[in-house]
Amino acid sequence: MSDYDLNYDYDLKEPVSEIIVDKVSALQTFWSAFGINAYPSINVPEKARSDLLKKGVPYITYDVVLGLFDQLCYMTGQVHYNVSLTGIGPLVEKQQFIVDVLKRGGTTVPYRDGIMIVNLSSPAVQLMTEENDAIKKAIINIVVEFTD
């Protein structure tokens, strides 16, 4: 497993004190642990989109794919940055940090009925442009196993 055990809060140093109730909450905990707001891709607040365009406030979106015991669930997280305001450097640094957390054996997030095991999938990262050329995203491919 990774040196960063995501049984930890945003700075990856303080243990999460509450019990994570379900798989969806475990996914939210995982993606929120990287220091920027994270939202399921089907539920991104309009304010987050607006803040990205106007203020350069980055965010992560992620797929919600749930499986049963021993099923591998392939999904993506997308790190969005307004590179016209921040440059490409912060996007590359953030995606590299996430990859570093996962590249050596992955990490785990416990929840009430089991453990979510997260590893990189292949390809690990794809850098892409959105419809607005100022917005770039790093698509991080992961594979998740739920052990309930």
N, C-alpha and C positions, 0 to 999 in steps of 0.2 A: 504494500500500500504506500501511498504518497507520504512524504514528510508532512504535508498539510492534510490533517484529518479534518474533514468538513463536519465533524461534530462540533465545529467551532463557528463563532459568529463572524461578523463582517471583516474584522481584521485578521481572522484565522488564528487568533490567540486565545480568545475567551470562550469557554464551553457554552454551548446553547443550554439554557436553563430549563426551558419548557419542553414538555414531551411533544414531539411531532406526531400529530394524530394520524395522518393518512399519506398515501403516495403523492397526491397532488401537493400537499404541504411540504413533503420531502423534496420534491422538485423545486418548489419556490425557495426553500432554504438553501439548496445547492446553488442555484443561479444567483441568489441574492448575496452570497458570501464573497463576491468579488468586488465589492465596494461601489457599485453603481446599481441603480434601480433595475429590477427585473420584472417582466410581465409575461404571462402566457401570450403567445402570438395572436390568439383570438380575442384578447382583452387589453389592448394597449390604450391607455387614456389619451384623449386628444391633447391634454396639457403636456404630456410627455413628448408627443410628436412636435408640438409647437415649440417647446423649450429646446428641443434638438435643433430645429431650424433657426430659431431666433437667438438663442443663447449658447448653443453648442453643448447642452447638457446631454451626455451620452446615456444610453440605456441598453439593456439586454432583452431580447424576446426569446422565447423558447417554446418548443412543441410540448404538448402534454400527451404522452403515449403511455398507456398503462398495460401491464401484462400480469399474467399469473405466475406462480412459482415456476422457476427454471425456464421461463421464456425470456429471450433476449429482445429488448425493445430498442430499436434504432431511432434516434431523434437528433435534432439540431438545436443549438443555441446560436443566436445571431447578435453580435456586438455592434451597435450602431453608433457612428461618430459623424459629426459634421466637420469634415476635414478642411473645409474652406475657413473655418474658425479656429480649429485646433491643430491643423496639419495632420499628416498620416501617422506620426510618431506615437501619440497616445493610443491609437487603435492597435497598432502593431504590438506595443508594450502590453496592453490589456489581454489581447489574444494569446500572447506568449506566456503571460502569467497563468492563464487558465490552462494552457497546454502543459506547462511545467507542473501544475498541481496534479494533472492526470497522467502524465506520460510514463511514470515508473510504477505501474501496478494499480493505478486508479485511486479512488477514494470511496468512502462509505458515508451514508447518512442514515442513522437509525430512525425508525418511526414505530408507532405503537405495536404494529403486528409483524414487524420484520426489519430488514435492512435493505436499503437501496445501494447497490454496488454500481459505481460509475467508472467507465473506462473510455478512452479515446477510441473512435472508430476510424475508418479509412475512406477517403483522405481525412486527415486530422483537421485541416483548416483550408478554407477557400476564401480569398478576398474578392469582394464583388462591389459593384456600384448599384445604387438604387435608381429609380426613375429620375430623381433629382441628383445631378452629378456631384453636388456638394456632399451628399450623404454616401459614405462607404460603410460596408459591413464586413465583418469577419464571421463566416459561418463555421461553427465548430461542431464537428460530427462526433456524437457519443453513442455508446451502447450502454444500456442500463439493464440490470437484473434486479428484480424484486424477490426477496426471500420469504414471503409470507405463505 
